[in-house]
Amino acid sequence: MNQAEIEAALKAAFLQCEQAFLPLTDRQKEILLKVTVEKLTTQPNIEDNPLDELTLEQRQTLLEFIQDRQQQNQDWKITLLNDWLNNRDSGAVQFIRDEYGFGWLSRVQPIHLAKYKQQLTDETLKVGDRIEVCNALWEWVQPEDSASYEWFPCQVIDISEVSDGDSSYTNCIVRFENGLEFEIQGIDRWNRNNWRFPEP
């Protein structure tokens, strides 16, 4: 979008606000125009990627959320903003509002996501992969106490896809170094944060 198109879109939004009896002041309009034009006409810097500020688990959770929204033909940012405006909890990605806020969200551009989307597809498990699993799979761990998380090396020995009505998910059986085997349900969904590839 060029500057004229941005200004036209914002003026249409301002008119809708007035028609809904929620007019903005001239100063508010001026600030919105200035900030929006600046943000949308400036090319994002791939070196300054806001996703780099997230922890590995947060980034993975956000990428999965984005992928889920895209599969439902929904814009992920609009979904989050609607949650925020309506004071609704955003579930697994509530941390974005609580820890990073609107300023961080507005900095995220498609070029930043592209860097990590490949990583999401690269993290598909295969039989024979060596991974580490977290003790949170079999015991209760304080979510905010990262020191209580322990990681155990193991190998993937079986993967199965499960269809449950409208949804599908992946189960996995791993074998630990002591020979013990353990099944992890929903390894690609609700248990995604409880495993990782070993650090190189």
C-alpha positions in Angstrom: 0.0 0.0 0.0 1.2 3.5 -0.7 0.6 6.5 1.5 -2.5 7.7 -0.3 -4.2 4.2 -0.1 -3.3 4.0 3.6 -4.8 7.4 4.3 -7.9 6.6 2.3 -8.4 3.3 4.3 -7.9 5.1 7.6 -10.3 7.9 6.7 -13.0 5.3 5.8 -12.4 3.7 9.2 -12.7 7.1 10.9 -16.0 7.6 9.1 -17.3 4.2 10.4 -16.3 5.2 13.9 -18.4 8.4 13.6 -21.3 6.5 12.2 -21.1 4.1 15.2 -21.2 7.2 17.5 -17.6 6.5 18.5 -15.8 9.5 16.9 -12.1 10.0 17.3 -10.6 13.4 18.1 -8.6 15.2 15.5 -5.4 14.5 17.5 -6.2 10.7 17.7 -6.7 10.7 13.9 -3.5 12.5 13.4 -1.5 10.1 15.5 -3.1 7.0 13.9 -2.3 8.4 10.4 1.3 9.2 11.3 2.1 5.9 13.0 0.3 3.7 10.4 1.9 5.4 7.4 5.3 5.1 9.1 4.9 1.5 10.0 3.3 0.3 6.7 5.6 2.2 4.3 8.8 1.3 6.1 10.4 -2.0 4.8 10.8 -4.5 7.7 14.3 -5.4 8.6 14.8 -9.2 8.6 17.8 -8.7 10.9 15.5 -7.2 13.6 13.0 -10.1 13.8 10.6 -9.8 16.8 10.2 -13.6 16.8 13.8 -13.8 17.9 12.8 -12.3 21.2 10.5 -15.2 22.0 11.7 -18.3 23.8 11.8 -21.5 21.8 8.5 -22.8 23.3 6.8 -19.4 22.8 7.9 -19.2 19.2 6.7 -22.8 18.5 3.3 -22.1 20.2 2.9 -18.9 18.2 3.8 -20.6 14.9 1.3 -23.4 15.6 -1.4 -20.9 16.4 -0.7 -19.0 13.1 -0.8 -22.3 11.2 -4.1 -23.2 12.9 -5.6 -19.8 12.1 -4.5 -20.1 8.4 -6.1 -23.5 8.1 -9.4 -21.9 9.3 -8.9 -19.0 6.8 -8.5 -16.5 9.7 -6.0 -13.8 10.2 -4.0 -14.6 13.3 -3.3 -11.0 14.2 -7.0 -10.1 13.9 -7.9 -13.0 16.1 -5.5 -11.8 18.8 -6.6 -8.2 18.6 -10.3 -9.3 18.8 -9.5 -11.2 21.9 -7.7 -8.2 23.4 -10.4 -5.8 22.5 -13.1 -8.1 24.0 -10.9 -8.9 27.0 -10.9 -12.6 26.2 -8.1 -15.0 27.1 -6.1 -16.0 24.0 -5.3 -19.5 25.3 -1.8 -20.8 24.6 -0.8 -17.4 23.0 -2.0 -15.2 25.9 1.7 -14.6 26.7 1.9 -12.3 23.7 -0.5 -9.9 25.3 0.8 -10.3 28.8 4.6 -10.2 28.1 5.0 -8.4 24.8 2.0 -6.3 24.0 0.6 -4.5 20.9 3.9 -2.8 20.0 5.6 -6.2 19.6 2.6 -7.6 17.7 2.6 -4.7 15.2 6.3 -5.2 14.5 5.8 -8.8 13.2 5.6 -8.9 9.4 5.3 -11.9 7.0 9.1 -11.7 6.2 9.8 -12.4 9.9 7.4 -15.4 10.0 9.0 -16.8 6.8 12.2 -17.4 8.7 10.5 -19.7 11.1 7.8 -21.3 9.1 10.4 -23.6 7.4 11.5 -24.6 10.9 7.9 -25.7 11.7 7.8 -28.0 8.7 11.3 -29.3 9.5 10.2 -30.4 13.0 8.0 -33.2 11.7 9.0 -36.3 13.6 10.0 -39.5 11.9 10.7 -43.0 13.2 14.4 -43.1 14.2 14.6 -39.4 15.3 16.4 -38.7 18.5 14.5 -36.3 20.7 14.4 -35.2 24.3 11.1 -35.4 26.3 10.2 -33.4 29.4 9.2 -34.9 32.7 5.9 -32.8 32.5 4.6 -35.7 30.3 4.3 -38.0 33.3 4.3 -35.7 36.4 2.9 -32.4 37.4 5.5 -29.6 37.0 5.1 -25.9 38.1 4.6 -24.2 34.7 6.4 -21.0 35.8 9.3 -22.9 37.4 11.6 -23.8 34.5 14.1 -25.3 37.0 11.7 -28.2 37.7 11.7 -29.3 34.1 14.0 -32.2 33.3 14.8 -33.4 29.8 15.4 -37.1 28.9 17.0 -38.4 25.7 15.0 -41.0 23.7 14.4 -42.3 20.2 11.1 -42.3 18.2 10.1 -45.9 17.5 6.6 -45.5 16.2 4.3 -42.7 14.9 0.6 -43.0 14.3 -2.0 -40.5 13.1 -5.3 -40.4 14.9 -8.5 -39.0 13.5 -11.1 -38.1 16.1 -14.1 -36.7 14.4 -13.2 -33.3 13.0 -9.7 -33.2 14.2 -6.6 -35.3 13.8 -3.4 -35.5 15.8 -0.2 -37.6 16.0 0.7 -40.1 18.7 4.3 -41.3 19.2 6.1 -44.1 21.0 9.6 -43.3 22.3 12.2 -45.6 23.8 14.5 -44.3 26.5 18.1 -45.3 26.9 17.2 -47.8 29.7 14.8 -49.6 27.2 11.6 -48.3 28.7 9.0 -47.3 26.1 6.4 -44.5 26.5 3.5 -43.3 24.4 3.0 -39.6 23.9 -0.4 -38.6 22.7 -0.9 -35.4 20.7 2.8 -34.9 20.2 2.1 -32.4 17.4 -0.6 -30.5 19.4 -1.1 -30.3 23.2 2.2 -32.0 24.0 4.3 -30.1 21.5 6.0 -28.1 24.2 7.0 -31.3 26.1 9.6 -32.5 23.5 12.4 -31.0 21.5 15.2 -31.9 19.2 18.6 -32.1 21.1 20.8 -29.1 20.9 23.4 -29.7 18.1 
